[in-house]
């Protein structure tokens, strides 16, 4: 049998062994192909990226969700954990043992997946700067946009190899804001940021009045808290990083 025939057979097997996941943004069950060995390898390798490991694995997870989905859909950040944890369960089972020094913590991923993920914070909000004609709009980031912004950040970091940790953390901070701010209105002139190059969006965000930052960060922090609450089990907060996809 040829390599091509073997690959076709493996594709048929994967397509017949689908994982059904409830996708919050679609409010329905959707079908996904299981993780491949290459995808597992990419997830594990992300742990070698130091300060950017979180950004790298985020991109890998985004790509897996989009590529493994049987349906075309605009996936949002709210969909990430339910989908990738369901795929992880199908491949490696629901038990994950985190080994740190002499301590072992056992997580049951089914505790997470049994929850209904409902974000109470509104998807779309607008803030006005008192006494001015400036307002901004925020929204939940799509996985496509998340990947686009992460990729620019990774490329910039690789060019600036001498960047210290504090600079890297500062970059993570500003790019996080870029992901959520989708539009700005100044003197009744509206600008949709989503179609713009990331560098232009970054430039707009860096020139916003600092007083708006508190409102932006409040929105992001409430979203991230509910995200963290979702992946919390009796054992603690599940680390969704390279370790989760390696053999125990």
VENUR-V660079 format. One record per residue. RES is the residue in three letters. SS is DSSP state (H for helix, E for strand, - for the rest). OMEGA is omega in whole degrees, -180 to 180 (999 if undefined). NEAR is the number of other C-alpha atoms within 12 Angstrom. Layout:
res:ss:omega:near
RES:SS:OMEGA:NEAR
RES:SS:OMEGA:NEAR
//
This chain:
res:ss:omega:near
UNK:-:-177:8
UNK:-:177:8
UNK:H:-180:9
UNK:H:179:10
UNK:H:178:11
UNK:H:-180:12
UNK:H:178:13
UNK:H:179:14
UNK:H:179:15
UNK:H:177:18
UNK:H:179:19
UNK:H:179:15
UNK:H:180:15
UNK:H:-178:23
UNK:H:179:20
UNK:-:-178:16
UNK:-:-171:20
UNK:-:177:24
UNK:E:179:30
UNK:E:-176:27
UNK:E:172:36
UNK:E:-177:29
UNK:E:-175:33
UNK:-:-177:25
UNK:-:179:27
UNK:-:-178:17
UNK:-:178:17
UNK:E:174:15
UNK:E:176:21
UNK:E:-176:28
UNK:E:-180:28
UNK:E:173:33
UNK:-:179:34
UNK:-:176:37
UNK:-:175:36
UNK:-:178:26
UNK:H:180:18
UNK:H:179:14
UNK:H:176:30
UNK:H:180:29
UNK:H:180:21
UNK:H:179:28
UNK:H:-179:35
UNK:H:-180:26
UNK:H:-177:24
UNK:H:-180:29
UNK:H:-179:26
UNK:H:-174:19
UNK:-:174:20
UNK:H:-177:21
UNK:H:-178:26
UNK:H:-177:29
UNK:H:180:28
UNK:H:179:28
UNK:H:-179:38
UNK:H:-178:34
UNK:H:176:39
UNK:H:178:34
UNK:H:-179:34
UNK:H:179:37
UNK:H:178:40
UNK:H:-179:36
UNK:H:180:28
UNK:H:-179:34
UNK:H:-177:43
UNK:H:-176:29
UNK:H:-177:23
UNK:H:180:32
UNK:E:177:29
UNK:-:-179:22
UNK:-:175:19
UNK:-:-177:14
UNK:-:175:23
UNK:-:-179:24
UNK:-:180:34
UNK:E:179:30
UNK:H:179:37
UNK:H:-177:37
UNK:H:-167:38
UNK:H:-174:38
UNK:H:180:40
UNK:H:-177:40
UNK:H:-175:40
UNK:H:178:46
UNK:H:176:41
UNK:H:178:35
UNK:H:178:37
UNK:H:179:41
UNK:H:-177:29
UNK:H:-176:26
UNK:H:-170:27
UNK:H:-179:25
UNK:-:-172:20
UNK:-:-178:24
UNK:E:176:26
UNK:E:179:31
UNK:E:179:25
UNK:E:-179:27
UNK:E:179:17
UNK:E:-176:10
UNK:-:-179:7
UNK:-:-175:7
UNK:E:175:9
UNK:E:177:13
UNK:E:-177:21
UNK:E:179:23
UNK:E:172:27
UNK:E:-176:28
UNK:H:177:36
UNK:H:176:25
UNK:H:179:27
UNK:H:-174:31
UNK:H:178:29
UNK:-:179:19
UNK:-:172:19
UNK:-:-176:23
UNK:-:179:27
UNK:-:178:21
UNK:-:-177:24
UNK:-:-179:16
UNK:-:-176:21
UNK:-:179:17
UNK:-:-175:25
UNK:-:177:21
UNK:E:176:23
UNK:E:178:23
UNK:E:176:28
UNK:E:175:25
UNK:-:-174:24
UNK:-:178:11
UNK:-:180:8
UNK:-:176:15
UNK:-:-178:16
UNK:E:173:25
UNK:E:179:30
UNK:E:178:36
UNK:E:178:34
UNK:E:-179:35
UNK:-:175:31
UNK:-:-175:35
UNK:-:173:34
UNK:E:180:29
UNK:H:178:32
UNK:H:-179:29
UNK:H:177:35
UNK:H:179:36
UNK:H:-179:32
UNK:H:-179:31
UNK:H:178:36
UNK:H:-178:35
UNK:H:178:25
UNK:H:-180:28
UNK:H:179:35
UNK:H:-180:29
UNK:H:179:16
UNK:H:-179:22
UNK:H:-180:28
UNK:H:177:17
UNK:H:-179:11
UNK:-:-174:15
UNK:-:-178:14
UNK:-:-180:12
UNK:-:-179:16
UNK:-:-175:14
UNK:H:-178:16
UNK:H:177:12
UNK:H:179:18
UNK:H:178:25
UNK:H:177:20
UNK:H:178:18
UNK:H:177:28
UNK:H:-179:27
UNK:H:-175:25
UNK:H:179:31
UNK:H:175:34
UNK:H:178:32
UNK:H:179:39
UNK:H:-178:45
UNK:H:-171:38
UNK:H:-180:43
UNK:E:-173:42
UNK:E:-179:35
UNK:E:178:31
UNK:E:177:33
UNK:E:178:24
UNK:E:-179:20
UNK:-:177:14
UNK:-:175:13
UNK:E:-176:13
UNK:E:177:16
UNK:E:175:22
UNK:E:-175:21
UNK:-:-172:28
UNK:-:-179:30
UNK:-:-173:14
UNK:-:172:19
UNK:-:-177:17
UNK:H:-178:29
UNK:H:178:23
UNK:H:178:19
UNK:H:178:32
UNK:H:-180:29
UNK:H:178:17
UNK:H:-178:28
UNK:H:-178:30
UNK:H:-180:21
UNK:-:175:17
UNK:-:173:27
UNK:-:-174:21
UNK:H:-178:13
UNK:H:178:16
UNK:H:-176:28
UNK:H:-178:28
UNK:H:180:16
UNK:H:178:25
UNK:H:-178:36
UNK:H:177:25
UNK:H:178:19
UNK:H:-177:31
UNK:H:-178:32
UNK:H:178:20
UNK:H:177:20
UNK:H:-178:28
UNK:H:179:22
UNK:H:180:19
UNK:H:176:23
UNK:H:179:27
UNK:H:178:22
UNK:H:-178:23
UNK:H:-177:33
UNK:-:177:33
UNK:E:177:25
UNK:E:176:24
UNK:-:-178:17
UNK:-:-178:20
UNK:E:-179:20
UNK:E:-180:24
UNK:-:177:33
UNK:-:179:27
UNK:-:-179:34
UNK:-:-174:35
UNK:H:-177:32
UNK:H:-175:28
UNK:H:-174:36
UNK:H:176:38
UNK:-:179:25
UNK:-:179:18
UNK:-:999:16
//
